């Protein structure tokens, strides 16, 4: 009878230890995912800033292109003696 009690106590102890280990592993995994998400969000923000900067340059280049066209027309008119 004592062997049965001992076996039950060992089994219950093993189950409790296993549950504690699983809980600890889940907490570590949750923390690792939080760190990964934070890093990913930081990288996405950096990419967003770079994209905004790129778009500003694209807008500036578009307006420069328009200005160049006007300058080319002015030069053409000057060469033709129309101005």
BELHU-V985335 format. One record per helix or strand. SS is the DSSP state (a for helix, b for strand). FROM is the first residue (numbers start at 1). TO is the last residue. Records with the same first field share a line. If there is no record, write none. Layout:
SS: FROM-TO, FROM-TO
//
This chain:
a: 2-80
//
